[in-house]
């Protein structure tokens, strides 16, 4: 996995408003916060290649994902890891098969063992999605998003369906993964507490516009984060 710079500067017309995003980031954790329907998931989809902007540019590590009239880069070439809100696990595949889905044949899969241990799912590999809990499904989906060694990780409401204890454990696991692989992480949330705990920076999105930006700095031995601009 390679650290690098993500550049996002585009517009996309939606049903009743225009999504306009303009920011850049390095190997930090960025939280997108705002009401439902404000354009947060559409932003992730545009970065991943599921949707395309109307104009502008999206680039990562010097690789242009989208730029105006040029043919957009195919999804499979963008090296993005995407954890969908509903996790999107295949019910007919085992946990191990779900994690391996999307990796190339003949790839060095030693990191799958490392991921499974790090996320605490090494004992679940032979089970199927209906046999595991919501928190375990979240960790399996995260392992699948990381299995192909992406250059950026996109998370859509990754903690919304979890109880408080599981939420806290999964957040700690995400922090460990980011510390180890140092790639840009963007996650969507409705909750200020999730954003403040995990993010280095917060962007508030409202009706497709970047309403506010706030930087978070970590201080003290406990790693507590202090919001410099409390706009939420």
Backbone as CSV, one residue per row, in Angstrom:
resi,resn,N_x,N_y,N_z,CA_x,CA_y,CA_z,C_x,C_y,C_z
1,UNK,0.834,-1.178,0.000,0.000,0.000,0.000,0.883,1.248,0.000
2,UNK,0.482,2.228,-0.767,1.339,3.379,-0.995,0.663,4.673,-0.554
3,UNK,1.349,5.424,0.299,0.809,6.715,0.704,0.903,7.693,-0.452
4,UNK,-0.026,8.619,-0.487,0.005,9.587,-1.574,-1.020,10.675,-1.395
5,UNK,-1.163,11.492,-2.429,-2.049,12.638,-2.389,-3.307,12.375,-3.205
6,UNK,-4.462,12.641,-2.600,-5.731,12.598,-3.305,-6.166,14.024,-3.601
7,UNK,-6.528,14.288,-4.857,-7.047,15.584,-5.268,-8.477,15.397,-5.759
8,UNK,-9.401,16.165,-5.178,-10.816,16.104,-5.553,-11.291,17.521,-5.846
9,UNK,-11.740,17.751,-7.064,-12.275,19.063,-7.451,-13.256,18.851,-8.602
10,UNK,-14.533,18.650,-8.268,-15.499,18.326,-9.307,-16.897,18.802,-8.930
11,UNK,-17.776,18.790,-9.925,-19.198,19.033,-9.706,-19.993,17.913,-10.360
12,UNK,-21.136,17.621,-9.756,-22.038,16.616,-10.310,-23.472,17.023,-9.986
13,UNK,-24.311,17.069,-10.990,-25.707,17.431,-10.786,-26.480,16.235,-10.238
14,UNK,-27.194,16.478,-9.153,-28.065,15.472,-8.566,-29.517,15.905,-8.785
15,UNK,-30.457,15.230,-8.157,-31.864,15.491,-8.438,-32.268,16.946,-8.193
16,UNK,-31.933,17.439,-7.005,-32.409,18.782,-6.658,-31.299,19.744,-6.245
17,UNK,-30.055,19.356,-6.456,-28.947,20.264,-6.175,-27.706,19.770,-6.892
18,UNK,-26.646,20.546,-6.824,-25.380,20.191,-7.458,-24.340,19.893,-6.394
19,UNK,-23.691,18.733,-6.512,-22.613,18.366,-5.609,-21.328,19.031,-6.086
20,UNK,-20.707,19.844,-5.223,-19.477,20.563,-5.583,-18.433,20.301,-4.494
21,UNK,-17.391,19.543,-4.832,-16.361,19.170,-3.879,-15.002,19.689,-4.339
22,UNK,-14.228,20.219,-3.399,-12.906,20.756,-3.713,-12.021,20.624,-2.476
23,UNK,-11.182,19.566,-2.450,-10.251,19.369,-1.334,-9.140,18.431,-1.774
24,UNK,-8.084,18.377,-0.997,-7.009,17.412,-1.210,-6.618,16.837,0.143
25,UNK,-6.007,15.662,0.126,-5.604,15.020,1.379,-4.451,14.070,1.121
26,UNK,-3.687,13.813,2.176,-2.605,12.841,2.104,-3.009,11.612,2.913
27,UNK,-2.073,11.003,3.629,-2.393,9.766,4.351,-3.010,10.091,5.711
28,UNK,-4.161,10.744,5.676,-4.891,11.126,6.873,-6.260,10.458,6.860
29,UNK,-6.977,10.595,7.962,-8.353,10.122,8.047,-9.271,11.325,7.955
30,UNK,-10.131,11.328,6.962,-11.058,12.437,6.714,-12.480,11.952,6.954
31,UNK,-13.233,12.689,7.766,-14.634,12.368,8.016,-15.527,13.315,7.233
32,UNK,-16.527,12.755,6.572,-17.574,13.533,5.918,-18.821,13.418,6.772
33,UNK,-19.324,14.541,7.235,-20.475,14.528,8.122,-21.544,15.453,7.562
34,UNK,-22.790,15.074,7.744,-23.888,15.878,7.225,-25.152,15.053,7.140
35,UNK,-26.284,15.680,6.843,-27.568,14.970,6.811,-27.660,13.989,5.648
36,UNK,-28.616,13.062,5.740,-28.868,12.127,4.647,-29.242,12.891,3.387
37,UNK,-28.731,12.420,2.249,-29.060,13.053,0.986,-28.258,14.283,0.659
38,UNK,-27.193,14.536,1.422,-26.399,15.749,1.188,-25.302,15.547,0.144
39,UNK,-25.073,14.292,-0.277,-24.078,14.037,-1.314,-22.850,13.287,-0.850
40,UNK,-22.805,12.856,0.404,-21.611,12.217,0.949,-21.289,10.899,0.251
41,UNK,-22.301,10.039,0.121,-22.077,8.754,-0.535,-21.762,8.940,-2.016
42,UNK,-22.395,9.915,-2.652,-22.100,10.191,-4.064,-20.636,10.572,-4.240
43,UNK,-20.079,11.313,-3.298,-18.656,11.655,-3.355,-17.802,10.391,-3.337
44,UNK,-18.090,9.461,-2.420,-17.341,8.202,-2.382,-17.493,7.439,-3.693
45,UNK,-18.715,7.413,-4.229,-18.963,6.690,-5.474,-18.198,7.295,-6.649
46,UNK,-18.047,8.611,-6.658,-17.290,9.267,-7.727,-15.802,8.941,-7.624
47,UNK,-15.277,8.873,-6.413,-13.872,8.510,-6.239,-13.651,7.060,-6.664
48,UNK,-14.585,6.176,-6.288,-14.444,4.758,-6.607,-14.699,4.449,-8.074
49,UNK,-15.441,5.321,-8.766,-15.747,5.088,-10.175,-17.129,4.514,-10.413
50,UNK,-17.922,4.356,-9.352,-19.288,3.856,-9.491,-20.168,4.912,-10.158
51,UNK,-19.927,6.182,-9.826,-20.571,7.316,-10.491,-19.493,8.196,-11.099
52,UNK,-19.871,9.032,-12.064,-18.919,9.941,-12.696,-19.382,11.385,-12.527
53,UNK,-18.466,12.302,-12.234,-18.817,13.720,-12.163,-19.239,14.250,-13.531
54,UNK,-19.754,15.470,-13.536,-20.074,16.147,-14.792,-18.870,16.906,-15.331
55,UNK,-18.040,17.399,-14.421,-16.807,18.093,-14.817,-15.864,18.155,-13.632
56,UNK,-14.589,18.412,-13.916,-13.606,18.531,-12.845,-12.521,17.482,-12.931
57,UNK,-11.917,17.162,-11.777,-10.809,16.211,-11.744,-10.816,15.453,-10.425
58,UNK,-10.461,14.175,-10.511,-10.184,13.336,-9.347,-8.899,12.587,-9.654
59,UNK,-7.895,12.689,-8.781,-6.615,12.033,-9.032,-6.019,11.537,-7.718
60,UNK,-5.291,10.430,-7.797,-4.640,9.859,-6.622,-3.250,9.379,-7.015
61,UNK,-2.254,9.822,-6.276,-0.868,9.391,-6.510,-0.424,9.622,-7.948
62,UNK,-0.897,10.696,-8.552,-0.529,11.002,-9.932,-1.351,10.277,-10.976
63,UNK,-2.224,9.359,-10.538,-3.097,8.636,-11.456,-4.427,9.383,-11.555
64,UNK,-4.813,9.764,-12.760,-6.045,10.534,-12.960,-7.228,9.568,-13.054
65,UNK,-8.139,9.655,-12.093,-9.338,8.823,-12.108,-10.382,9.409,-13.065
66,UNK,-10.509,10.728,-13.025,-11.498,11.416,-13.859,-10.973,12.810,-14.181
67,UNK,-11.148,13.227,-15.426,-10.799,14.589,-15.810,-11.603,14.989,-17.047
68,UNK,-12.664,15.749,-16.798,-13.458,16.317,-17.876,-13.890,15.325,-18.935
69,UNK,-13.552,15.636,-20.182,-14.003,14.829,-21.324,-13.153,13.580,-21.552
70,UNK,-12.063,13.422,-20.795,-11.238,12.222,-20.954,-12.000,10.992,-20.475
71,UNK,-11.665,9.859,-21.028,-12.289,8.621,-20.605,-11.889,8.315,-19.166
72,UNK,-12.855,8.117,-18.267,-12.503,7.875,-16.860,-11.773,6.553,-16.675
73,UNK,-10.932,6.503,-15.665,-10.197,5.283,-15.348,-11.181,4.227,-14.845
74,UNK,-11.013,2.990,-15.307,-11.912,1.915,-14.917,-11.831,1.655,-13.413
75,UNK,-12.942,1.177,-12.867,-13.034,0.928,-11.423,-11.902,0.025,-10.948
76,UNK,-11.661,-1.080,-11.667,-10.686,-2.071,-11.222,-9.248,-1.569,-11.262
77,UNK,-9.019,-0.431,-11.928,-7.677,0.139,-11.995,-7.459,1.269,-10.992
78,UNK,-8.473,1.598,-10.215,-8.364,2.746,-9.305,-7.745,2.395,-7.952
79,UNK,-7.621,1.122,-7.642,-7.007,0.686,-6.387,-7.668,1.335,-5.182
80,UNK,-9.007,1.299,-5.175,-9.766,1.801,-4.036,-10.372,0.639,-3.262
81,UNK,-10.312,0.718,-1.932,-11.019,-0.229,-1.085,-12.295,0.437,-0.595
82,UNK,-13.431,-0.234,-0.752,-14.733,0.381,-0.459,-15.515,-0.524,0.490
83,UNK,-15.860,0.006,1.661,-16.727,-0.686,2.596,-18.101,-0.031,2.503
84,UNK,-19.069,-0.776,1.936,-20.401,-0.236,1.739,-21.190,-0.245,3.047
85,UNK,-22.215,0.603,3.108,-22.997,0.743,4.331,-23.635,-0.574,4.758
86,UNK,-24.103,-1.375,3.789,-24.735,-2.652,4.130,-23.752,-3.820,4.079
87,UNK,-22.450,-3.507,3.951,-21.336,-4.457,3.917,-21.279,-5.262,2.622
88,UNK,-22.424,-5.571,1.990,-22.478,-6.220,0.664,-21.669,-7.511,0.606
89,UNK,-21.762,-8.333,1.654,-21.115,-9.646,1.626,-21.947,-10.612,0.789
90,UNK,-21.274,-11.510,0.103,-21.970,-12.503,-0.707,-22.428,-13.654,0.191
91,UNK,-23.743,-13.898,0.297,-24.236,-14.914,1.242,-23.813,-16.336,0.907
92,UNK,-23.546,-16.607,-0.385,-23.196,-17.969,-0.805,-21.702,-18.255,-0.707
93,UNK,-20.915,-17.247,-0.300,-19.470,-17.416,-0.162,-19.093,-17.434,1.311
94,UNK,-18.076,-18.195,1.644,-17.569,-18.209,3.016,-16.887,-16.878,3.335
95,UNK,-16.577,-16.680,4.594,-15.854,-15.477,5.000,-14.550,-15.352,4.235
96,UNK,-13.800,-16.441,4.155,-12.523,-16.408,3.428,-12.732,-16.072,1.956
97,UNK,-13.740,-16.664,1.334,-14.012,-16.395,-0.077,-14.455,-14.956,-0.296
98,UNK,-15.215,-14.409,0.648,-15.611,-13.001,0.560,-14.395,-12.094,0.624
99,UNK,-13.474,-12.405,1.527,-12.275,-11.571,1.675,-11.422,-11.632,0.412
100,UNK,-11.322,-12.818,-0.182,-10.475,-13.005,-1.355,-11.107,-12.492,-2.639
101,UNK,-12.390,-12.196,-2.603,-13.082,-11.739,-3.807,-12.446,-10.431,-4.301
102,UNK,-12.072,-10.402,-5.528,-11.467,-9.193,-6.085,-9.954,-9.201,-6.097
103,UNK,-9.325,-10.130,-5.364,-7.875,-10.246,-5.437,-7.507,-11.064,-6.672
104,UNK,-6.345,-10.824,-7.202,-5.918,-11.509,-8.419,-5.403,-12.908,-8.106
105,UNK,-5.664,-13.825,-9.025,-5.132,-15.169,-8.873,-3.609,-15.130,-8.912
106,UNK,-3.027,-15.903,-8.036,-1.580,-15.945,-7.992,-0.961,-14.844,-7.143
107,UNK,-1.821,-13.995,-6.536,-1.311,-12.916,-5.693,-0.721,-13.480,-4.409
108,UNK,0.228,-12.755,-3.842,0.768,-13.128,-2.539,-0.291,-12.801,-1.490
109,UNK,-0.853,-13.826,-0.893,-1.977,-13.641,0.029,-1.554,-13.741,1.493
110,UNK,-0.261,-13.595,1.759,0.201,-13.679,3.147,-0.405,-12.561,3.999
111,UNK,-0.714,-11.422,3.352,-1.291,-10.319,4.109,-2.727,-10.604,4.531
112,UNK,-3.406,-11.587,3.882,-4.752,-11.973,4.287,-4.720,-12.564,5.693
113,UNK,-3.718,-13.379,5.950,-3.551,-13.951,7.290,-3.311,-12.848,8.311
114,UNK,-2.472,-11.874,7.937,-2.191,-10.742,8.820,-3.451,-9.945,9.094
115,UNK,-4.241,-9.664,8.032,-5.486,-8.927,8.197,-6.464,-9.665,9.095
116,UNK,-6.593,-10.966,8.879,-7.536,-11.766,9.651,-7.186,-11.744,11.139
117,UNK,-5.901,-11.825,11.435,-5.475,-11.766,12.833,-5.690,-10.375,13.414
118,UNK,-5.345,-9.360,12.644,-5.475,-7.981,13.123,-6.928,-7.641,13.427
119,UNK,-7.841,-8.125,12.593,-9.254,-7.809,12.747,-10.006,-8.840,13.589
120,UNK,-9.316,-9.837,14.089,-9.943,-10.813,14.976,-10.944,-11.720,14.311
121,UNK,-10.718,-12.054,13.037,-11.663,-12.917,12.324,-10.995,-14.188,11.810
122,UNK,-9.811,-14.506,12.318,-9.089,-15.688,11.840,-9.877,-16.968,12.090
123,UNK,-10.699,-16.983,13.119,-11.485,-18.165,13.444,-12.814,-18.246,12.714
124,UNK,-13.076,-17.293,11.835,-14.372,-17.238,11.147,-14.278,-17.599,9.672
125,UNK,-13.102,-17.910,9.173,-12.882,-17.999,7.736,-13.750,-19.044,7.045
126,UNK,-14.123,-20.100,7.744,-14.926,-21.162,7.126,-16.425,-20.915,7.275
127,UNK,-16.817,-19.909,8.033,-18.236,-19.635,8.247,-18.808,-18.811,7.098
128,UNK,-20.140,-18.669,7.106,-20.848,-17.899,6.093,-21.487,-16.675,6.744
129,UNK,-21.786,-15.633,5.963,-22.297,-14.377,6.544,-23.476,-14.549,7.500
130,UNK,-24.382,-15.486,7.225,-25.543,-15.649,8.103,-25.174,-16.272,9.453
131,UNK,-23.939,-16.746,9.573,-23.494,-17.397,10.804,-22.689,-16.480,11.714
132,UNK,-22.491,-15.229,11.314,-21.673,-14.321,12.113,-22.469,-13.069,12.491
133,UNK,-21.978,-12.342,13.500,-22.682,-11.170,14.020,-22.469,-9.945,13.140
134,UNK,-23.199,-8.864,13.447,-23.051,-7.625,12.693,-21.653,-7.050,12.779
135,UNK,-21.079,-7.082,13.970,-19.719,-6.571,14.124,-18.711,-7.400,13.360
136,UNK,-18.914,-8.721,13.345,-18.021,-9.603,12.592,-18.168,-9.367,11.092
137,UNK,-19.402,-9.140,10.628,-19.611,-8.824,9.211,-18.876,-7.544,8.824
138,UNK,-18.917,-6.554,9.724,-18.230,-5.284,9.452,-16.734,-5.509,9.290
139,UNK,-16.165,-6.356,10.145,-14.727,-6.611,10.073,-14.363,-7.444,8.848
140,UNK,-15.240,-8.364,8.461,-15.011,-9.134,7.239,-15.038,-8.209,6.024
141,UNK,-16.026,-7.305,5.988,-16.123,-6.364,4.867,-14.903,-5.448,4.817
142,UNK,-14.394,-5.051,5.981,-13.198,-4.216,6.024,-11.987,-4.997,5.528
143,UNK,-11.885,-6.255,5.935,-10.784,-7.092,5.450,-10.852,-7.245,3.937
144,UNK,-12.053,-7.423,3.381,-12.194,-7.542,1.925,-11.774,-6.251,1.235
145,UNK,-12.139,-5.095,1.829,-11.771,-3.809,1.235,-10.261,-3.619,1.209
146,UNK,-9.556,-4.232,2.161,-8.107,-4.076,2.264,-7.320,-5.202,1.592
147,UNK,-8.014,-6.269,1.198,-7.324,-7.468,0.719,-6.489,-7.226,-0.530
148,UNK,-6.968,-6.349,-1.403,-6.247,-6.091,-2.654,-5.206,-4.980,-2.507
149,UNK,-4.880,-4.621,-1.275,-3.880,-3.598,-0.986,-4.200,-2.278,-1.698
150,UNK,-5.314,-1.639,-1.344,-5.717,-0.401,-2.023,-4.821,0.772,-1.652
151,UNK,-4.896,1.809,-2.478,-4.170,3.049,-2.204,-5.026,4.053,-1.456
152,UNK,-6.325,3.775,-1.314,-7.229,4.627,-0.551,-8.365,3.754,-0.028
153,UNK,-8.884,4.086,1.157,-9.966,3.321,1.765,-11.176,4.229,1.940
154,UNK,-12.331,3.785,1.419,-13.585,4.532,1.479,-14.572,3.749,2.336
155,UNK,-15.164,4.411,3.334,-16.057,3.749,4.275,-17.372,4.526,4.353
156,UNK,-18.484,3.867,4.023,-19.793,4.523,4.046,-20.567,4.086,5.286
157,UNK,-20.702,4.977,6.257,-21.398,4.695,7.515,-20.944,3.354,8.101
158,UNK,-19.641,3.180,8.345,-19.143,1.859,8.737,-19.587,1.399,10.116
159,UNK,-20.045,2.311,10.979,-20.376,1.934,12.353,-21.861,2.083,12.678
160,UNK,-22.689,2.416,11.693,-24.079,2.791,11.960,-24.913,1.650,12.529
161,UNK,-24.588,0.407,12.179,-25.412,-0.729,12.608,-24.837,-1.459,13.821
162,UNK,-23.839,-0.867,14.462,-23.145,-1.545,15.548,-23.540,-1.001,16.909
163,UNK,-23.527,-1.883,17.930,-23.752,-1.415,19.293,-22.506,-0.681,19.783
164,UNK,-22.614,-0.014,20.915,-21.534,0.861,21.387,-20.226,0.110,21.606
165,UNK,-20.311,-1.088,22.195,-19.088,-1.852,22.473,-18.405,-2.279,21.180
166,UNK,-19.191,-2.812,20.246,-18.631,-3.251,18.966,-18.114,-2.073,18.160
167,UNK,-18.834,-0.960,18.227,-18.415,0.259,17.531,-17.020,0.690,17.994
168,UNK,-16.832,0.733,19.302,-15.542,1.148,19.841,-14.415,0.222,19.428
169,UNK,-14.687,-1.086,19.438,-13.658,-2.067,19.046,-13.301,-1.918,17.578
170,UNK,-14.317,-1.737,16.717,-14.054,-1.593,15.293,-13.321,-0.293,14.980
171,UNK,-13.610,0.754,15.722,-12.901,2.016,15.535,-11.426,1.872,15.898
172,UNK,-11.138,1.151,16.968,-9.749,0.905,17.352,-9.020,0.109,16.274
173,UNK,-9.710,-0.868,15.692,-9.102,-1.677,14.635,-8.806,-0.838,13.406
174,UNK,-9.712,0.072,13.075,-9.491,0.951,11.930,-8.284,1.857,12.165
175,UNK,-8.145,2.365,13.386,-6.991,3.207,13.705,-5.688,2.426,13.569
176,UNK,-5.685,1.169,14.019,-4.484,0.335,13.904,-4.119,0.110,12.437
177,UNK,-5.140,-0.155,11.616,-4.900,-0.375,10.193,-4.319,0.871,9.547
178,UNK,-4.871,2.034,9.870,-4.363,3.270,9.281,-2.937,3.558,9.722
179,UNK,-2.640,3.310,10.986,-1.287,3.526,11.489,-0.290,2.601,10.789
180,UNK,-0.727,1.398,10.448,0.178,0.430,9.839,0.405,0.701,8.358
181,UNK,-0.685,1.013,7.612,-0.557,1.107,6.164,-0.483,2.537,5.627
182,UNK,-0.836,3.511,6.419,-0.643,4.915,6.042,-1.204,5.247,4.663
183,UNK,-2.479,4.991,4.481,-3.155,5.377,3.246,-4.284,6.349,3.574
184,UNK,-4.710,7.164,2.616,-5.847,8.054,2.866,-7.104,7.243,3.190
185,UNK,-7.844,7.697,4.190,-9.102,7.067,4.575,-10.188,8.139,4.606
186,UNK,-11.293,7.897,3.909,-12.451,8.789,3.961,-13.630,7.988,4.485
187,UNK,-14.267,8.477,5.554,-15.448,7.770,6.025,-16.607,8.730,6.236
188,UNK,-17.786,8.229,5.896,-19.038,8.979,6.013,-19.686,8.635,7.346
189,UNK,-20.198,9.640,8.035,-20.892,9.402,9.295,-21.925,10.496,9.541
190,UNK,-22.927,10.157,10.339,-23.884,11.160,10.807,-23.507,11.650,12.201
191,UNK,-22.564,10.953,12.859,-22.312,11.178,14.268,-21.043,11.991,14.501
192,UNK,-21.189,13.092,15.215,-20.053,13.936,15.567,-19.022,13.163,16.386
193,UNK,-19.504,12.286,17.298,-18.580,11.552,18.171,-17.653,10.655,17.363
194,UNK,-18.183,9.981,16.330,-17.337,9.131,15.482,-16.286,9.960,14.756
195,UNK,-16.703,11.104,14.225,-15.785,11.975,13.495,-14.668,12.479,14.398
196,UNK,-15.032,12.920,15.596,-14.030,13.475,16.517,-13.054,12.414,17.010
197,UNK,-13.533,11.185,17.167,-12.659,10.130,17.685,-11.639,9.672,16.654
198,UNK,-12.043,9.605,15.388,-11.203,8.969,14.378,-10.488,9.927,13.441
199,UNK,-11.104,11.062,13.131,-10.646,11.872,11.999,-9.508,12.816,12.357
200,UNK,-8.652,13.068,11.367,-7.680,14.150,11.443,-8.303,15.451,10.946
201,UNK,-9.337,15.288,10.107,-10.017,16.449,9.541,-11.474,16.090,9.294
202,UNK,-12.348,17.081,9.418,-13.775,16.888,9.186,-14.236,17.874,8.122
203,UNK,-15.011,17.366,7.165,-15.694,18.222,6.204,-17.189,18.039,6.398
204,UNK,-17.886,19.108,6.648,-19.335,19.070,6.770,-19.942,19.369,5.408
205,UNK,-20.825,18.461,4.953,-21.466,18.585,3.642,-22.953,18.865,3.842
206,UNK,-23.465,19.860,3.147,-24.881,20.205,3.253,-25.399,20.601,1.876
207,UNK,-26.405,19.856,1.383,-26.995,20.115,0.075,-25.935,20.214,-1.027
208,UNK,-24.961,19.279,-0.952,-23.954,19.194,-1.993,-22.800,20.163,-1.873
209,UNK,-22.822,21.018,-0.866,-21.769,22.012,-0.699,-20.903,21.691,0.515
210,UNK,-19.635,22.060,0.434,-18.746,21.927,1.579,-19.011,23.096,2.519
211,UNK,-19.859,22.846,3.523,-20.295,23.925,4.403,-19.178,24.412,5.318
212,UNK,-18.408,23.473,5.861,-17.332,23.831,6.796,-16.218,22.802,6.717
213,UNK,-15.009,23.213,7.121,-13.907,22.284,7.332,-13.323,22.536,8.710
214,UNK,-12.914,21.477,9.364,-12.281,21.612,10.670,-11.119,20.654,10.806
215,UNK,-10.020,21.108,11.382,-8.853,20.264,11.612,-8.878,19.755,13.037
216,UNK,-8.429,18.520,13.219,-8.318,17.932,14.545,-6.858,17.630,14.800
217,UNK,-6.384,17.969,15.985,-5.001,17.610,16.310,-5.009,16.723,17.541
218,UNK,-4.126,15.725,17.496,-4.049,14.783,18.596,-3.046,15.297,19.611
219,UNK,-3.437,15.266,20.874,-2.539,15.754,21.906,-2.600,14.883,23.135
220,UNK,-1.490,14.816,23.872,-1.474,14.042,25.103,-1.188,12.575,24.855
221,UNK,-0.790,11.886,25.912,-0.420,10.492,25.791,-1.620,9.611,25.463
222,UNK,-2.824,10.056,25.813,-3.997,9.246,25.565,-4.468,9.357,24.121
223,UNK,-3.866,10.236,23.343,-4.248,10.386,21.948,-5.550,11.135,21.773
224,UNK,-5.991,11.881,22.754,-7.250,12.610,22.688,-7.172,13.664,21.593
225,UNK,-8.251,13.842,20.863,-8.275,14.791,19.765,-9.034,16.050,20.178
226,UNK,-8.516,17.192,19.764,-9.105,18.479,20.115,-9.556,19.164,18.832
227,UNK,-10.817,19.510,18.785,-11.349,20.170,17.589,-10.955,21.636,17.604
228,UNK,-10.214,22.059,16.569,-9.791,23.452,16.496,-10.956,24.373,16.135
229,UNK,-11.835,23.902,15.233,-12.951,24.731,14.794,-14.224,23.949,15.040
230,UNK,-14.929,24.246,16.123,-16.096,23.470,16.519,-17.316,24.021,15.796
231,UNK,-17.536,23.531,14.556,-18.614,24.043,13.752,-19.809,23.114,13.713
232,UNK,-19.689,21.938,14.267,-20.752,20.941,14.111,-21.811,21.117,15.190
